[in-house]
Amino acid sequence: MNVTIDKNSGYCFGVEFAIQMAEDEMETCEELYCLGDIVHNSMEVKRLYEKGLRIIDREQLKELRDCKVLIRAHGEPPETYKLALENNIELIDASCPVVLKLQNRVKHAFDAGKAGGAQVVIYGQVGHAEVIGLAGQTRDEAIIVTTEEDLEKIDFTRPVTLFSQTTKSTKGFYHIKALIEERLQQANQDSKAVPDFDANDSICRQVSNREPQLAKFSTEHDVIVFVSGKKSSNGKALYSVCKQHNPNSYFVENEEELQREWFAEVGSVGICGATSTPMWLMEQVAASITAFEAEQV
């Protein structure tokens, strides 16, 4: 049985940068706080915990004083920076440059469109860290849409500016874009003019480019094992690509979730993961699958 790890899988630049910043900082301090999971992978969070990284939530942040707090790649809303100043907290800002640029675009669109009644709509997951940061640029007035049903929140008689969470599916974004265009036409068919619609494909290309790569990789193997944290939005999107192109695709968080029967009489196994999946974890999964074969022999 041939076991291959997808060379295109693993950390994106933003996650790799954040983890490196955390590890560098922990070389000079015993304990570093991180606002939320540094990456949506429990195995990596555990590894970094053992080095001194302590995960906190926003309520706990309010109680901290005179310490260091890491901002992860997902970015944060303006309120976090304001609170840090008030509480003398030194922020180690590991926000992904792609996310920071998008935050600026969202803020500009919100400020520019305010007078004309424009609505900022974000295609993303409610409660996701990145979406919280993006919505914060609009004083939380942005409309978050995840499903078709969420489009009911939009007033189609007013202008719409659409953005996307950087890790969402490209296919999903363009589907939502088409539906909004259709609804705008329907809602204003008796009017002389249709409100302006500005759609911005803000999906990170490091993420979206993985979709066609994974589609190809999935067809090249008998079985696909997709390794990702269960909280990862990107992981769910990329796994669906694998499943679509290879029905023998399985989602695992670590090697303990592997089942021997998946690999019975299989010629090749492909291992891949999300932008939040560390390479060392995919290597552990590969080693466990290889060990299954050795035991059978």
C-alpha positions in Angstrom: 0.0 0.0 0.0 1.4 3.4 -1.0 0.7 6.2 1.5 1.2 9.8 0.2 1.0 13.1 2.0 -0.3 16.0 -0.2 2.6 18.5 -0.6 0.1 21.3 -0.9 -1.6 20.7 2.4 -0.7 22.1 5.8 -0.3 25.6 7.2 -1.1 28.6 5.2 1.3 31.6 5.5 -0.9 33.3 8.1 -1.1 30.4 10.5 2.5 29.5 10.1 3.4 33.2 10.9 1.3 33.3 14.0 2.7 30.0 15.4 6.2 31.2 14.7 5.5 34.5 16.5 4.1 32.6 19.5 7.1 30.2 19.7 9.6 33.1 19.4 7.8 35.0 22.1 7.7 32.0 24.5 11.5 31.7 24.3 11.7 34.8 26.5 8.6 34.6 28.6 7.2 31.7 30.7 3.6 32.3 29.8 1.9 33.9 26.9 -1.8 34.4 26.5 -3.6 33.9 23.2 -7.1 35.2 22.5 -8.9 32.1 21.3 -7.3 29.0 19.8 -4.2 30.0 17.9 -5.3 27.5 15.3 -8.4 25.3 14.9 -6.5 22.1 15.7 -6.6 20.7 19.2 -3.4 18.7 18.8 -1.4 21.8 17.9 -3.1 23.8 20.7 -2.0 21.1 23.1 1.6 21.1 21.9 1.8 24.9 22.3 0.1 24.7 25.7 3.0 22.6 26.9 5.4 25.4 25.8 3.4 28.0 27.8 0.7 29.3 25.5 -2.5 29.9 27.5 -5.8 30.2 25.6 -8.3 32.8 26.9 -11.6 34.2 25.8 -12.8 37.8 25.5 -14.3 37.8 29.0 -11.0 36.6 30.5 -9.2 39.3 28.5 -11.2 42.0 30.4 -9.7 40.8 33.7 -6.0 40.8 32.5 -3.6 43.6 33.3 0.1 44.2 32.6 0.7 41.1 30.4 1.3 39.9 26.9 -1.5 38.7 24.7 -1.1 37.2 21.2 -3.6 38.1 18.5 -3.9 35.1 16.2 -4.1 35.1 12.4 -7.9 35.6 12.3 -7.6 39.2 13.4 -9.6 41.2 16.0 -12.2 44.0 16.1 -11.1 47.5 17.1 -12.5 47.0 20.7 -9.8 44.5 21.4 -7.1 47.1 20.7 -8.9 49.7 22.8 -9.2 47.3 25.8 -5.5 46.4 25.5 -4.6 50.1 25.8 -6.8 50.6 28.8 -5.4 47.5 30.7 -1.8 48.0 29.8 -1.7 44.8 27.8 1.1 44.3 25.2 -0.4 42.8 22.1 1.7 40.5 20.0 -0.2 41.0 16.7 0.0 38.0 14.4 -3.0 39.0 12.3 -2.7 37.6 8.8 -1.8 40.4 6.3 -4.6 39.1 4.0 -7.2 39.5 6.9 -5.9 42.9 7.9 -6.2 44.1 4.3 -9.8 42.8 4.2 -10.6 44.5 7.5 -9.5 47.8 5.9 -11.6 47.2 2.8 -14.7 46.4 5.0 -14.2 49.5 7.1 -13.8 51.7 4.0 -16.9 50.2 2.4 -18.9 50.7 5.5 -17.8 54.3 6.0 -18.2 55.2 2.4 -21.6 53.6 2.0 -23.2 54.9 5.2 -24.6 58.1 3.8 -26.2 56.2 0.8 -27.8 53.5 3.0 -25.6 50.8 1.7 -25.4 47.5 3.6 -22.2 45.6 4.2 -22.9 41.8 3.8 -20.3 39.3 4.9 -20.5 35.7 3.6 -19.1 33.7 6.5 -19.7 31.8 9.7 -21.5 33.6 12.5 -19.2 33.6 15.6 -16.1 32.7 13.6 -13.1 34.7 14.9 -12.3 36.3 11.5 -16.0 37.3 11.0 -16.1 38.9 14.5 -13.1 41.0 13.5 -14.6 41.9 10.1 -18.0 42.8 11.6 -16.2 45.0 14.2 -15.1 47.3 11.4 -18.7 48.1 10.9 -19.6 48.6 14.6 -21.3 45.1 14.2 -23.8 46.5 11.7 -22.6 44.1 9.0 -25.1 41.4 7.9 -23.6 37.9 8.2 -24.9 35.3 5.8 -24.1 31.6 5.7 -27.0 30.0 4.0 -29.7 31.0 1.5 -32.2 31.5 4.4 -29.9 34.2 5.8 -30.5 36.4 2.7 -33.8 37.4 4.3 -31.8 39.7 6.6 -30.9 41.9 3.6 -33.0 44.9 2.4 -33.0 44.5 -1.3 -34.3 48.0 -1.9 -30.9 49.3 -0.7 -27.4 49.1 -2.1 -25.3 46.0 -1.0 -21.6 45.5 -0.7 -20.6 41.9 -0.4 -17.4 40.5 1.1 -16.4 36.9 2.1 -14.6 35.4 5.0 -11.2 34.5 3.6 -11.5 30.8 4.2 -14.9 30.2 2.7 -15.6 28.1 -0.4 -15.3 30.0 -3.7 -18.2 28.1 -5.1 -20.3 29.0 -2.1 -19.4 32.7 -2.5 -20.4 32.9 -6.1 -23.6 31.1 -5.4 -24.5 33.6 -2.7 -23.5 36.5 -5.1 -25.8 35.1 -7.8 -28.7 34.9 -5.4 -28.3 38.4 -4.2 -28.2 39.7 -7.8 -31.4 37.8 -8.5 -33.1 39.1 -5.4 -32.1 42.7 -6.2 -33.6 42.4 -9.7 -36.8 40.8 -8.3 -37.3 43.4 -5.5 -36.9 46.3 -7.9 -38.5 45.1 -11.1 -41.1 47.9 -10.8 -38.5 50.5 -10.2 -36.5 52.5 -12.8 -33.2 51.5 -11.1 -31.7 48.6 -9.3 -29.7 49.5 -6.2 -25.9 49.2 -6.6 -24.3 45.8 -5.8 -20.6 45.6 -5.2 -19.4 42.0 -4.8 -15.9 41.5 -3.6 -14.3 38.0 -3.9 -12.1 38.3 -0.8 -11.3 34.6 -0.4 -7.6 33.9 0.2 -6.1 32.4 -2.9 -3.8 30.2 -0.7 -7.1 28.6 0.4 -9.1 28.7 -2.8 -6.2 27.3 -4.9 -6.2 24.3 -2.8 -9.7 23.3 -4.0 -8.6 22.3 -7.5 -5.4 20.8 -6.2 -7.3 18.6 -3.7 -9.9 17.6 -6.4 -7.0 16.2 -8.5 -5.2 14.6 -5.5 -8.5 12.9 -4.4 -8.9 11.2 -7.7 -5.3 9.8 -7.6 -5.9 7.6 -4.6 -8.2 4.8 -3.6 -8.8 6.2 -0.1 -8.4 9.8 1.2 -7.8 10.6 4.8 -8.4 14.3 5.5 -6.8 15.5 8.8 -8.3 18.6 10.4 -9.6 20.0 13.6 -13.4 19.8 13.9 -13.6 23.6 14.5 -11.9 24.5 11.3 -14.2 26.2 8.8 -11.6 25.8 6.1 -11.3 22.1 7.0 -15.0 21.5 6.4 -14.9 23.2 3.1 -11.8 21.4 1.8 -13.0 18.0 3.1 -16.2 18.4 1.1 -14.1 18.8 -2.0 -12.3 15.5 -1.3 -15.6 13.7 -0.6 -17.1 15.1 -3.8 -14.3 13.6 -5.9 -13.6 10.5 -3.9 -16.5 8.9 -1.9 -13.9 6.9 0.1 -12.8 10.0 1.9 -12.6 10.1 5.7 -12.3 13.1 8.1 -10.1 12.5 11.2 -8.7 14.8 13.9 -5.8 12.5 14.6 -4.5 9.0 14.1 -6.6 7.6 17.0 -9.7 8.0 14.8 -8.5 5.8 12.0 -10.3 2.6 11.3 -8.4 -0.4 10.0 -11.3 -1.5 7.7 -10.9 1.7 5.6 -7.6 0.3 4.3 -8.4 -3.3 3.6 -7.2 -4.3 0.1 -6.4 -0.7 -0.8 -3.5 0.1 -3.2 -3.0 3.8 -2.4 -3.9 6.2 0.4 -3.7 10.0 0.1 -3.4 12.1 3.3 -4.3 15.8 3.2 -5.4 18.5 5.5 -6.6 22.1 6.2 -4.6 25.3 6.3 -4.7 24.8 10.1 -3.3 21.2 10.0 0.3 20.8 11.0 2.6 18.6 8.8 3.8 16.7 11.9 0.2 15.6 12.5 -0.3 14.3 8.9 3.0 12.5 9.2 1.7 10.8 12.4 -1.4 9.7 10.6 0.7 8.4 7.7 2.9 6.4 10.1 -0.2 4.8 11.8 -1.7 3.7 8.4 1.7 2.2 7.4 1.7 0.4 10.7 -1.7 -1.1 10.0 -0.3 -2.7 6.8 2.8 -4.0 8.6 0.6 -5.7 11.3 -1.5 -7.4 8.6 1.6 -8.8 7.0 
